[in-house]
Amino acid sequence: MSRVTNLVSAALGFGAAVVLLAATTGSAAPGGPPPTAENPLPTGDGAAASSYASGNGPLWNVLNWGPGPRAANPGAFAMDTVVDGRTEQKIFVSSSANDDTPSADSINNLSTSLDSGLSFLTTQRNAPVGAGNMVRLDDGSLVAVDFIPEWRDDAHSGINLRVWRSPDGGATWRLTKAPYTPPPGKVLGGDRGLRVHREAMLAPDGTIMVPAYLAYVGERQGSIILQSVDGGGTWTQRGQIPAPVAVNEVGWSFTTDDRMVAAVRTGESPPRLRTSFSADQGRTWSPAEPLLGPDGTQVVGISPQVLLQPNGVMLLATGRPDDRVYVSHDGTGRTWDEQRLVLARYPSETGNGRSDGTSGNNAMVSVDADRTVFFGDYCAVWGCKAYHEQYGIFASYVSAVTPGTGRIDLETKAHNGTVKITGDFARGDRRFPEQRPEGAVDGSSRSHSAAVLDRRRGNASMTVELDRAYPVNRLGVMLGNGQPSSATVSLSADGRAWTPVVRADRVRDHAVRYTDLAPTQARFVRIEAPSGTAVTELEVFAAGLQTFENDPEYAVPRGFVDARNTTVTDQELRGADSRDSLRLFDKFLDDNATATAVAPDVEHQTLAFSWATNDFRGPFTFSVGGHRDGAGVEPWRFRLRPGPPRTLEVYDGSTWQALGTLTTAIPNNTWTPFVVDATTTAATVRIGGQEFTTTTRAEAADTIAGTTFTTGDPVEYGMTFFVDDLAITGA
């Protein structure tokens, strides 16, 4: 029996409910019944608003030719660029077409995306380079190091790394041969000395660093770090990861506490992962210890890839069996708090069948502060016969978010002109178009995607003027990219009187660091810093506001319960001056879409949200919950019918009563403000500029609390509604 499983997490975090959806695909037996329908949307409760959360979304194809042509073992690299005023990622994904044997030379396919991984419109067969060991230098050029080096001469006296260079963003490549000099007394052996694997990166001083594995003569296989201080012209060993067993493949990253973490694959059977740390940028490493998953056992897997998202949450990808992602909430890699299954695909439970199908090789790149693209393969050379040699590379989003649901989408608002960024900025660099004022709010932590401050005398500053005043309760700031940096962040309601709230003194940031504040009304955020400081990222959160910008994509949002057919989305209609919103999708004759936002019990509650639709075939229902004698009730239930005319109704406990009609129709794909001001005895509804007041209750209540959004009520068919910028306040 064939097995394909893709899991989507709707809610995560310690003590939180986890909602998983499993979708199985296959073909029915000849003459048998077709597969039964299975709703792919998650149901249940989201995590608490104060918790971390993660999830993964649907799979799409990077490369999916017909049966025969090989494409397996993906590698990936992303660089920032600017398209239509927005920071986008140009992503290279390579896949292997060669035999999977130690002596086989690499044969690469290279697929390219210009829209942050949404589409890969070009693929080059027999590409000169792979993407796994690619890095962008501080002069803007790209360097890619081949997986397999070559002997320098027939006597095998040494090796040259095959280093490719591109001055034009990967359009053309030129090969150079760069000698590797091992440490004194070390002799290279085996087939061409070593293998370069992978995730090349720059140290803060510009040194190129990349892991490799090898077995020096007389030693067991080990994992080392290569370095080049001359732009890839020559190479030496920077460090070696000590381990009590043979180790090889390495995934690594900087951490939020200014160290480095490495996950290494062991030579055991089955292969397992060990972890090691460096406090001196990869020169020395702690002894590799077993890498423990959330269940406390050592992780089994291959091809470890480690990625620190811009928001400071760390991801570890591995596979075999299956394709999996582990999540380290604090970004240090000391503990792994969650495990996500991305894809399970295998033809049998016996022999090697459990490792056929997806090979477990993988790659990841970040495309936003909380969003990463995971790349995997459908099968490898040795495991594809059961699938008729139908190779392919897939992609899937992994979202991992920090606590707090009120993050303001500064990037979209700056692009739309509703947020203004002014200050003392360095002149643009044509090699790095992403270096610009908007680079401070674009969700990227790459070193040149930043606002660089510049002033001849004294400290420089930048000011972000928000679209309105917010009760700011959290700030996220990233300065530079590993270089010591200092700054002061202040808030102001009027742009004249300022209150310092964050001081950073010679921090070495590799991701955003967050500071929680007592809610402070502010419309202006100012950063003051020495000239030359790069403001890599700035995030602003508002208290009491649900923007859906800091929730896992395609999941039930945090703070919501009893959800069906209701998820966070950036599809169809983007949010209200933002990227994301809550979507209620109803194409069911036997169900509807619904979700309840939880809030404390009060005697007077104000509910405010933005609302839109692009398919208004049935009613939109919004209600106010509460309690009576300790039991849950819904004292206020309102229903907006599509018309014409569009009519607002109120439920009296047995029937719907007309409350009034809208004098102005709400166009499709247009955001409209809704407000419900309610006590236990009366309620006023404002839709746009119209106001409707009633004392007609569905049920009596002692207190009121929260809201429920629903399609239909009763069940009707064909509606899609969007909700954004939800605020529930009470007294």
N, C-alpha and C positions, 0 to 999 in steps of 0.2 A: 504494500500500500504506500502510495506516495504521500509525503507530508510537506506542507508549506504553512508556516505560521508567522504572522506578523502581529506583534503586540503593541498596543497603544496604551500608555499610562495616563490616566486622567488626574490622579492625585497621588502625591508622594510626600514623604517627610515622616519623621518619627511619630508614631502614634496616629498617623492619619490613615483614613481609608484609602485603599488602592483599587482603582477601577480598571480592569483589563478587558480588552476585547480581542478575541481570537477569531481570525478569519481563515478558513480552510478552503483552498481552491483545488479543483481537479475536474476530471471529466467523468460523466456518468458511464456506467457499463453499457455496451451496445444493446439497444432495445429496452434498457432500464429507465427508471424515472429520472428526470433531471435533478441536479442538486437543489436542495431546498433553499429558500431565501434566508439570508442572514443579515440583519441590520448591522452595518459596520460602525455605527456611532456609539460612543461610550455612554454609559448610564451610571447613576449613583451620585456620590458626593465628591466634591473637590476637597483638596487639602485645606487646612487652616490658612488664613491670610498671612499669619506670622511664620509659616514654615517654609522650608525649601521645597521645591517640587520639580519634577522632570517628566518627560514623556517623549515618545517618538511617533512620527506620523507615517503617512503612506509611502510606498516605494515607487520610484520612477526610474526610467532607463537612462543611463549615460550612453551605453553602447549595447545594441541588441541585434546583431546581424542574424541571418538565417543559419541553419545547422551547418557546422563545419568550421568556419573561421574562428580562431581562438581569441579569447579575451578573458583573462583571469588575473588574479593577484594585483589589485589596484594600488597605485600610488597617487598622491595628490599634492598639489601646491596651489596657494592662492596669493594674489597680490591685489592691492587696492588701486582703483582708478576712479574716475568721475564720469558719469553718464547722465546727461540731462540734469545736471546740478546735484545729483545724488552720488554718494560713495557706493560703488559696486565692486564686486570681486571678479577679477579675471582668474578663472580656475583651469588648471591643467590636470587632467586625470589620465595616467598611463595605465595600460594593461599589458600583460605578457602574452606573447604568442609562441614562445619557445617551449621546448620540452622542459619538464621540471626535474632536471638532473644537475648535479653539481658542475659538470663540465660543459653544460649547454650555454652558448653565448646568448646574450639578451636580445630578444626581438620585441620591440615596443610598438603598440598602438598609442597614439596621443590624441585625446579628445579635449576640446577647448570650449569653455563657456565664457560668455561676456556679460552674463546677467546673474552672477552670484550662484550659479549652479542650477538655475531653473531649466535651462536648455543647453544641450551640447550639439551645436549644429555642424561642427566639423570634426572629423577624425582623420588623422594621418596614419596610414599603415607604414611599417618599417621606419618609424620616426627615429631621428638620431639620438634622442634623449628620452629618459623616463622622468616622471615628476616626483618620485619618492625622495630624491636627494637634491632638490632644487632650492635655491635661496636667492634673495634679492639683496644686492650690495648697496652700500650707502652712496654709490655714484649712479644708482638706478639700473645698473646692468644686472642680468641674471647669470647665475652659475649653476650648472648641474653636473653632478659627479656620477659616473656610471657605477652600477652595482658591482661589476666585475672589473678589476684592473687588468694590466697585462705585464708579462715579464719584461724587464728592461733589455735582456739579451738572452742568447741561447743558453748561457751558463746559469741562468736564473739567479744572478747576483743581486737582484733587487726588482722592485716593481714600480711602474708608473701608474698613477691614477689617471683615468681618462676624464678630463675636465672640459666641459663644454661651456662656451660663453655666448651670450646674446646681448647685443647693445640695444635691441629694438623690441623689448618686451616679449621675446620668444618667437618672433617672426623668422629670424635666421639664427643659425648656430655655427660656431667655429670650434673645432676640437683642438685642445692642447694636451700635452702629456706631461704630467706633473710628478716628479719623483717623490716617493715616500721613504723617509729615513727612520728606521725603527730605533728604539732605545739601544744604548751600548750593550753588547752581549746577547741581543735578541736576534734570532735568525728566522726568516720567513720560510714556511714550508707549505705543503699541500698544493692545491690547484690554484695558481696565480695569487697565492699569498693570503688574501683576505677578501671579505665581502663588505661593501659599504651599505649599512642599513641603520636607519634612515632618519629623516627629519633634520636636515641641515639647518643650522641657525647661526645668527651672529651674536657674539658676546658684545656687551656694551662698548668695548673698545674697538669693535669692528672685526675681530678675529672670526674666521669661519670655523665652525665646529660641526662635526658630524660623527655619529657612532659607526662602529664597524665591528665585525667579529672575525676571529682568526685563531689559529693554533701555532704559536711559535714552536720551533723545533724543540722537543723534549718537554713540552708543556701541554696541558689539556686545553680544550677550546675555551676561549674567553672573550669578553666584550670590552672594547676599548673606545676611547674618544680620539678622533683625529682632529688636527687643527692646521690651519694655514693662516699665517700672519701677513702674507703678501698677495691676498686676493685669489688664492687658489693656485699659485705658481709652484709652490713646494709645500710638502706636508710632513708633519711629525706626529708622534703620539703625545697627546695632551694629558691623558689619564687612563687608568684601567680600573674596572669595577671588580673588586675582589669577591669571589664566590667559592663556596665549598664544593660545588659541582660544576660540570661543564655548562657554560651559558653561551648564548649566541645573539639572537635578535634583540634589539634595544628600542624601546620607546621612551622619550624623555621630554622634559619641559622645565622651564622656570616655575617657581611656586610663588604663592602670595606672600610667603615669609622670606623672600629673597634668597632662596636656596635653589638647588636643582634636584629633581627626582627622576630616577630611571626605573623602568620596569623591564626586566630581562627574561627571556625565554630560556628554560633549562634544557639540557640534553636528555632529560629523563623520559621515560615512556609510561604514561602519557606525559607530554611536556607540561611543565608548570611555570608559574611566574614568580619571580623574586623581585625585591625592590631595594634600592640603594639611594643614598642622598649625598649631595656635595654642597659644601658651604663656600667653595672657592671657585665657582664657575667651571666645574668639571675637571679640575686638576687632580683632586683626591676624592675618594668615595668611601662611604661606610661599607662594611661587609654586607653583601646582599642577603637579606632575610626573606623568608616566605611572604609573599604578598597575599594578605588575607581579605577575602570578600566580606560582605555584610553578615554572612552566616558564621564568620570566624574560621572558615577553612581556607586552605591555600587554593588560589585560583588556578584552574587548569586552562591552558590556552597557548596560542601561538601569536606571532605578529603583533606584539603589544604596541599600541599607539597612544601617546599621552598628549592631551591638549588642555591648556589653561584658557578658558573662555575669557573675554574681556571683563565679564562681571565677577570674575574670581572663582567661579565654580570649575573644578577640574574634571575632565572626562578621561577614562581609560577604555580603549577599544581592544577587544581580543576575540578570538574565535577558536573553533574546533574543540568541542562541538559548537556548532551554530555561530551566529554573529551576536556579540554582546557588548554592552557598554556599562561601565561602572562609574559611579559619581562620588567625588569627594567634595562635600559641601564647602569646607573651608579653604579649598584650593591648595592644601599643603601636600596631599598624597599620603599623609600619615594614616588616615583611615579612609575606607571606602564604604560609603553609607547606603548606597542603593545599587541595584543591578537591573538593567533593562535588556530584554531580549529584542533584537532588531529583526533577525530572520532565522528561522529553522527550516532547513530543506534537505531531506536525505531520503534515499530510496529504500533502505532496509535497516533493521536493528542489529543485524548480524555481521560478523567480520568487520571489514573496514567500511561497511555501508553507512554507519552512523557518521563518518567523516566525509563520505561522498556528498554530492550536492555542493552547497556552499563550502568553500575550502577553509573559511575562517580568516583568510587574509583580508586586510581592510586598510582604510585610510580615513582621515578626518580633516576638515578645514572649518574655521569659524567664519560665519557670514553676518553675524550681528552680535550684540552684547550677550545675548542669551540663546543664540541659535547656531547650531553646528550642522554641517552636512556630513553624514556618514556614508562611505563608499564601500561596497562589498561586491563579491562575485557570486554568480549562480552556481558555478561548478568549476573545478580545476581540470587540468589535462587528464589526470589520473582518476577523476571522479565524475565524468560527464557522459559516460556511455549509456547510463540508464535514462538520460535526457536527450538521447540522440545527438550528442555533441552540440546542443543548443547552449552555447556560451553566452555570457552577458555580464555587464557591470551595472549595478543598480546604485541608487542614491536614496537616502532617507534623512529627513530632519530629525535631529535630537535637540530638544529644548530643555535647558536646565536653568532654573531661575532662583533668585535670592528671595528672602522674605520681603513682604511689602507689595501691595497691589495698586499703589497710587503713582506709579512712575509716569511722568509726563513725557510724551513723545516729542522731544526737542528737535530731533532731526526732521520730522515731517513738518512741524510748525515753522522751523527756520526755512525749509524749502518753500512752504506756502506763503511766507512773509508775515505770519502772525507772531513769530518770535524774532526779535532783532538781536544780532550779536555785533557789538562794537568794541573798539579798543585799540591798543598799540600792537600791531602785528608786523611780523617780518614780511618782506616781499615774497611773492610766490616763487616756487621752484618748478620750472617746466618739466623737470625729471619726475617730480612727485606732485601731480595735480591735486592729490588728496590733502596736501598741506595747505590749509586755508582755515578761516575762522570756523566754518561749519565742520571742520575735521574734529573739533572738540566734542561734537554731539552726534557723531555718525555711527556709533556702535562698534568701531574698530579700535583695537589696541596695537595695531602694527605701528612701527616706530615713526613713520612719516605721515600717518593719518592723524594730524594734530593741528592745533592752532599754536603757532610759535610766537611768543611775545617778544617784542623788540622796542627798546627805547634808549636814546643816547644817554640820558642821565636819570638816575633813580630807578625805582621799581616800575615795571610796566604793568598794565592791567587789561583785563577784558571784562565786559559787562554783558550779561544776557538779560534782556527785557522780555518777560513772559507775556503771554497774550492777555492775562488778567492776574489779579492777586490770588495766591493760593496759601493755605495753611501748611507751609513747608515743614515736614517732619523727618526728612532723611535726605542726605546729600551723598553722592558718590563722586569721587575725584580720582583720576589717574594722572600723574605727572611724569613726563618723560617715558623711558622704557628701560629701566634698570640703572639709570644714572642718578646720582644724588640730586634731589630737587626739593625746593622749599616754596611755600606759598601760603597765603591767607585768603580764606573764603568768607565773604560777608553777605548779609541779606539786608534788603531795604524795601519798605513799602512804597516809597515815593521817589527813589533815586537820589535822595539828598542825605538823609540820615541813615548811617550804616551801622550794623551790628556784626562784629566778627564772630563766626560760629565754628570755623575749622581752621586749625593751624597745622601745617605740615612742615617738619624741619628735617631736611636732608633725607627724605624717604627715598627708597629705591623701589619704585612701583613696577610690577609686571602685570597688574590688573587693577581694576577699580577697587578702592578701599572706601568703605561706607561709614558714615557717622549718623547716628540717630539723634534727633533734636526734639525738644518740646515744640509742639506746633507753633509756628511763627508766621504771621501774615506777611507775605513778601511778593513783590512783583519783579524785583531786580535781584540778580545774583552777580557778585563781582569777585574776580580772582586777581589778586595782586601777587607778583612774583618778580624775581630778578630777570633782567633782560636775557633773552636766550632760552627761557624756560618753555618747554613744550607742554601745553595742556592737552593731553592725549584724549581724555574723556571727562565729561561732566554729566551727571545724572541728578535730577531733581524729583523728589517724591512729595505728594500732597497727602495730608491726613484725611481720612474719611471719604476718599475718592477711589472708585474702582474703574481704572482706565483700560484694563485687559492687556496692557502693554508688557506686563511683567508676569504673565501666566504662560504655562506650556501651550504651544500651539496645538490646535485640534483636540483639546482636552476640556473637561469640565473645569471652569475657573475656580480658583480658591475662594472660599467663603460662600459657595453655593452648594445646595443639597438637593436631593431628589430630582436630579436632572435626567431628562430623556430628550434625545435629538437636539441638544443644545450645547454648543461648543464655542471656544475661542477660535476666531478665524481672521485671516487677512485677505480672504478671497471675495470675489464679486464686488462688493462695495467696501472700500477701505473705511477705517473708522472716522469719527467726527473730528476732522483735522488731526488725524492720527493714522497709524497703520492697522491696529487691531480693534475688534469689537466682539460682542457676543451675538451669535447667530442662532435663531430658532428656525429650524428647517422642518417642514411638515409636508411630506408627500405620502401620507399614510391614511387609509380609510379606517384603520382599526387602532389608531394611536394619535397622539399629538406631541408637540414639543413643549417642554416645560422646564423651569428651574426656579428654585427659591433662594433668594439672598437672605442670609441670616443677619439679624440685628438685635440689640438689647430691647427688652420691654420698656416702653415709655408711655406717658399719657398723651403726648403730642409729638407727632413724627412728620418730618418733611422728606418726601421722596422726590428726587430730581434725576432725570436721565435724558439722554438724547435718543431719538428713535427714528428709524428709517425702514423702508421696505422696497423690494423690487418685484414682489409678487403678492398682491393683496386680494386674493380670491376668497378669503375667509377672515373672521374677526381676530383681532389682537386683544387679549385679556390681560389686565394687570390688576393685581389685588394687594391689599394690605392685610397682613396677618396680625395675630395677637393671641391673648389668652383670656379665658374666663374660668374662674374657680380652678386654675391650674391646668386646664385643658386647652389645646390649641384650637383657635377659631379663625375665621376670615371675616371680619366685620365689614370690610369694604371690597367690593368686586366691581370692576369697571370693564366695559367691552367696547372697543372701537370697531364698528362695522364698515365694510368697504363702500357701501352705497352703489350708485349715488342716491341721495346725498350721504356723505360719511356721517354716521350717527354715533354719538357717545351714549352708552346705556349703563345703567346701574342695576345690580341684582338685589331684590328685596327679600331674598330667602326662598322664594319659590318661582319667580318669573323675572325676566329682564324688562326694565322700564326705561323708556327713552328719557334721556337727560338733556339732550340738545343736539344740534347738527353743526358741523364745521362750516363756517361761511366761506372759507378758502380751502380748497382741496390741497392735500400734501402730495406733491409730485413724487414719482418714483425716484429712488436714489438721491433723496434729499433729506438731510438731517433736520429734525424738528425738536425743540425742547418740550419735555413733559414735566409737570410738577404736580404732586399730590400732597396737599397740606391737610393732615387729618388728626382729629382727636378721637376719643371713643364715641362721640355723639354727632360729629359733623365732619364733612370733608369738602375740600375745594380742589377741583382739577383744572389745571391750566395747560392748554395745548397750543403752542405758539402764542399768539396774542389773545386767545379766547379763554374765558373763565366760566366754570360750571360749579355750582355749589349745591350740596344735597345733605339731607339728614336720613336718607333711606339706607338702612344697613341690611346686610345679609344676615348678620348675627350680632347679638350684643357682646360686648367685650369689656373687661376690666382694664386691659392694657393693649397697646398695639406694638407690632414689631415686624420689621422686614417687609419683603414683597415677593410675590410670585408672578412670573411672566409665563403666559400660556398662549399657544395657538388654538383656535377653535373655541372649545368650552360651550357646548359639547363638541365632540369630534367633528371637524370639517376638514376639507382637503385643499392643498395647493398653496400654502402660505410660506413666505420667508420673511422674517423680521430681524432687525438688527437693533441692539441696545449698546450704548456707549456712555462713558463718563457718569457712572452711577454713583449717586451720593445719598446716603440715608442718615439724617441727623434727627436727634430727639431731645425732648426736654421733659 
